[in-house]
C-alpha cells in the first residue's frame, strides 16, 4: 500500500498537479494537521502515509529525533568575573504536545526557546559561584545547570536528553591574574627548594665543623691523660 501511494505521488510530481491530499511522515518525524475551518488539530499523526482534505488541510512536519544545539553565553560570576560558557544541549519535543508547541511558539520553537532559557538558567546558576569555584566545582555547576534547564524546558514541551558544559573561560583580567599567580607560586616553590638546599649544605658544614671540634677535643683529652699518668 505504501509503495502504491509513493507511485501515485511520483506520477503527480512528474506532471503539473501537486498531490496535496497525501501527507508522508518520515521516520523520526510527526505531523500536526492544520485545518482551515477548525484550526490546529489536537491529534498528532505518526510515521507513514496520511490522507488529507485538499485545500482544507495541510501538515506541519516536526523532527522528533534528538538533535544537538550549542548555546554560547557571556555572564558574570559571584565575584563579578566575566565568564564565557558554551552549553551543548540534546533536545527533542514531547510528541503529544506538538499542537500546543506549534500554536504557542511556532515551528522554529528551538530558535525561540532554547537560547532564551539557556541564558536565563546559566546566569542564575553561575552567579552562585565565584570564579575559582567554577573551575574546581565544574561538575557540580554542570549538574545544577542540567537540572534547572531540564525543568525549565519541560514547561515548553521540550525534553533534554543531555546537557553539558563544553567551554568555560574567563575575562582577560582574570586570566592574566591566574597566570601571574601561577608564576608566583612557581617562583615561591623554586625559592623554597633553594632555601632547603642551602639549609642542607649549611647543616653539612656545621656537622663537619662539629666533628672536627670533637676530634680535636678527644685528642686533647687523650694527650692530657697521658701526661697525668
Secondary structure as a PSIPRED ss2 file (coil, helix, strand):
# PSIPRED VFORMAT (PSIPRED V4.0)

   1 X C   1.000  0.000  0.000
   2 X H   0.000  1.000  0.000
   3 X H   0.000  1.000  0.000
   4 X H   0.000  1.000  0.000
   5 X H   0.000  1.000  0.000
   6 X H   0.000  1.000  0.000
   7 X H   0.000  1.000  0.000
   8 X H   0.000  1.000  0.000
   9 X H   0.000  1.000  0.000
  10 X H   0.000  1.000  0.000
  11 X H   0.000  1.000  0.000
  12 X H   0.000  1.000  0.000
  13 X H   0.000  1.000  0.000
  14 X H   0.000  1.000  0.000
  15 X C   1.000  0.000  0.000
  16 X C   1.000  0.000  0.000
  17 X C   1.000  0.000  0.000
  18 X C   1.000  0.000  0.000
  19 X C   1.000  0.000  0.000
  20 X C   1.000  0.000  0.000
  21 X C   1.000  0.000  0.000
  22 X E   0.000  0.000  1.000
  23 X E   0.000  0.000  1.000
  24 X E   0.000  0.000  1.000
  25 X E   0.000  0.000  1.000
  26 X C   1.000  0.000  0.000
  27 X C   1.000  0.000  0.000
  28 X C   1.000  0.000  0.000
  29 X E   0.000  0.000  1.000
  30 X E   0.000  0.000  1.000
  31 X E   0.000  0.000  1.000
  32 X E   0.000  0.000  1.000
  33 X E   0.000  0.000  1.000
  34 X E   0.000  0.000  1.000
  35 X E   0.000  0.000  1.000
  36 X C   1.000  0.000  0.000
  37 X C   1.000  0.000  0.000
  38 X C   1.000  0.000  0.000
  39 X E   0.000  0.000  1.000
  40 X E   0.000  0.000  1.000
  41 X E   0.000  0.000  1.000
  42 X E   0.000  0.000  1.000
  43 X E   0.000  0.000  1.000
  44 X E   0.000  0.000  1.000
  45 X E   0.000  0.000  1.000
  46 X C   1.000  0.000  0.000
  47 X C   1.000  0.000  0.000
  48 X E   0.000  0.000  1.000
  49 X E   0.000  0.000  1.000
  50 X E   0.000  0.000  1.000
  51 X E   0.000  0.000  1.000
  52 X C   1.000  0.000  0.000
  53 X C   1.000  0.000  0.000
  54 X C   1.000  0.000  0.000
  55 X C   1.000  0.000  0.000
  56 X C   1.000  0.000  0.000
  57 X E   0.000  0.000  1.000
  58 X E   0.000  0.000  1.000
  59 X E   0.000  0.000  1.000
  60 X E   0.000  0.000  1.000
  61 X E   0.000  0.000  1.000
  62 X E   0.000  0.000  1.000
  63 X E   0.000  0.000  1.000
  64 X C   1.000  0.000  0.000
  65 X C   1.000  0.000  0.000
  66 X C   1.000  0.000  0.000
  67 X E   0.000  0.000  1.000
  68 X E   0.000  0.000  1.000
  69 X E   0.000  0.000  1.000
  70 X E   0.000  0.000  1.000
  71 X E   0.000  0.000  1.000
  72 X E   0.000  0.000  1.000
  73 X E   0.000  0.000  1.000
  74 X E   0.000  0.000  1.000
  75 X E   0.000  0.000  1.000
  76 X E   0.000  0.000  1.000
  77 X C   1.000  0.000  0.000
  78 X C   1.000  0.000  0.000
  79 X C   1.000  0.000  0.000
  80 X C   1.000  0.000  0.000
  81 X C   1.000  0.000  0.000
  82 X E   0.000  0.000  1.000
  83 X E   0.000  0.000  1.000
  84 X E   0.000  0.000  1.000
  85 X E   0.000  0.000  1.000
  86 X E   0.000  0.000  1.000
  87 X E   0.000  0.000  1.000
  88 X E   0.000  0.000  1.000
  89 X E   0.000  0.000  1.000
  90 X E   0.000  0.000  1.000
  91 X E   0.000  0.000  1.000
  92 X E   0.000  0.000  1.000
  93 X E   0.000  0.000  1.000
  94 X C   1.000  0.000  0.000
  95 X H   0.000  1.000  0.000
  96 X H   0.000  1.000  0.000
  97 X H   0.000  1.000  0.000
  98 X H   0.000  1.000  0.000
  99 X H   0.000  1.000  0.000
 100 X H   0.000  1.000  0.000
 101 X H   0.000  1.000  0.000
 102 X H   0.000  1.000  0.000
 103 X H   0.000  1.000  0.000
 104 X H   0.000  1.000  0.000
 105 X C   1.000  0.000  0.000
 106 X C   1.000  0.000  0.000
 107 X C   1.000  0.000  0.000
 108 X C   1.000  0.000  0.000
 109 X H   0.000  1.000  0.000
 110 X H   0.000  1.000  0.000
 111 X H   0.000  1.000  0.000
 112 X H   0.000  1.000  0.000
 113 X H   0.000  1.000  0.000
 114 X H   0.000  1.000  0.000
 115 X H   0.000  1.000  0.000
 116 X H   0.000  1.000  0.000
 117 X H   0.000  1.000  0.000
 118 X H   0.000  1.000  0.000
 119 X H   0.000  1.000  0.000
 120 X H   0.000  1.000  0.000
 121 X H   0.000  1.000  0.000
 122 X H   0.000  1.000  0.000
 123 X H   0.000  1.000  0.000
 124 X H   0.000  1.000  0.000
 125 X H   0.000  1.000  0.000
 126 X H   0.000  1.000  0.000
 127 X C   1.000  0.000  0.000
 128 X C   1.000  0.000  0.000
 129 X C   1.000  0.000  0.000
 130 X C   1.000  0.000  0.000
 131 X H   0.000  1.000  0.000
 132 X H   0.000  1.000  0.000
 133 X H   0.000  1.000  0.000
 134 X H   0.000  1.000  0.000
 135 X H   0.000  1.000  0.000
 136 X H   0.000  1.000  0.000
 137 X C   1.000  0.000  0.000
 138 X H   0.000  1.000  0.000
 139 X H   0.000  1.000  0.000
 140 X H   0.000  1.000  0.000
 141 X H   0.000  1.000  0.000
 142 X H   0.000  1.000  0.000
 143 X H   0.000  1.000  0.000
 144 X H   0.000  1.000  0.000
 145 X H   0.000  1.000  0.000
 146 X H   0.000  1.000  0.000
 147 X H   0.000  1.000  0.000
 148 X H   0.000  1.000  0.000
 149 X H   0.000  1.000  0.000
 150 X H   0.000  1.000  0.000
 151 X H   0.000  1.000  0.000
 152 X H   0.000  1.000  0.000
 153 X H   0.000  1.000  0.000
 154 X H   0.000  1.000  0.000
 155 X C   1.000  0.000  0.000
 156 X C   1.000  0.000  0.000
 157 X C   1.000  0.000  0.000
 158 X E   0.000  0.000  1.000
 159 X E   0.000  0.000  1.000
 160 X E   0.000  0.000  1.000
 161 X E   0.000  0.000  1.000
 162 X E   0.000  0.000  1.000
 163 X E   0.000  0.000  1.000
 164 X E   0.000  0.000  1.000
 165 X E   0.000  0.000  1.000
 166 X E   0.000  0.000  1.000
 167 X E   0.000  0.000  1.000
 168 X E   0.000  0.000  1.000
 169 X E   0.000  0.000  1.000
 170 X E   0.000  0.000  1.000
 171 X C   1.000  0.000  0.000
 172 X H   0.000  1.000  0.000
 173 X H   0.000  1.000  0.000
 174 X H   0.000  1.000  0.000
 175 X H   0.000  1.000  0.000
 176 X H   0.000  1.000  0.000
 177 X H   0.000  1.000  0.000
 178 X H   0.000  1.000  0.000
 179 X H   0.000  1.000  0.000
 180 X H   0.000  1.000  0.000
 181 X H   0.000  1.000  0.000
 182 X H   0.000  1.000  0.000
 183 X H   0.000  1.000  0.000
 184 X H   0.000  1.000  0.000
 185 X H   0.000  1.000  0.000
 186 X H   0.000  1.000  0.000
 187 X H   0.000  1.000  0.000
 188 X H   0.000  1.000  0.000
 189 X H   0.000  1.000  0.000
 190 X H   0.000  1.000  0.000
 191 X H   0.000  1.000  0.000
 192 X H   0.000  1.000  0.000
 193 X H   0.000  1.000  0.000
 194 X H   0.000  1.000  0.000
 195 X H   0.000  1.000  0.000
 196 X H   0.000  1.000  0.000
 197 X H   0.000  1.000  0.000
 198 X H   0.000  1.000  0.000
 199 X H   0.000  1.000  0.000
 200 X H   0.000  1.000  0.000
 201 X H   0.000  1.000  0.000
 202 X H   0.000  1.000  0.000
 203 X H   0.000  1.000  0.000
 204 X H   0.000  1.000  0.000
 205 X H   0.000  1.000  0.000
 206 X H   0.000  1.000  0.000
 207 X H   0.000  1.000  0.000
 208 X H   0.000  1.000  0.000
 209 X H   0.000  1.000  0.000
 210 X H   0.000  1.000  0.000
 211 X H   0.000  1.000  0.000
 212 X H   0.000  1.000  0.000
 213 X H   0.000  1.000  0.000
 214 X H   0.000  1.000  0.000
 215 X H   0.000  1.000  0.000
 216 X H   0.000  1.000  0.000
 217 X H   0.000  1.000  0.000
 218 X H   0.000  1.000  0.000
 219 X H   0.000  1.000  0.000
 220 X H   0.000  1.000  0.000
 221 X H   0.000  1.000  0.000
 222 X H   0.000  1.000  0.000
 223 X H   0.000  1.000  0.000
 224 X H   0.000  1.000  0.000
 225 X H   0.000  1.000  0.000
 226 X H   0.000  1.000  0.000
 227 X H   0.000  1.000  0.000
 228 X H   0.000  1.000  0.000
 229 X C   1.000  0.000  0.000
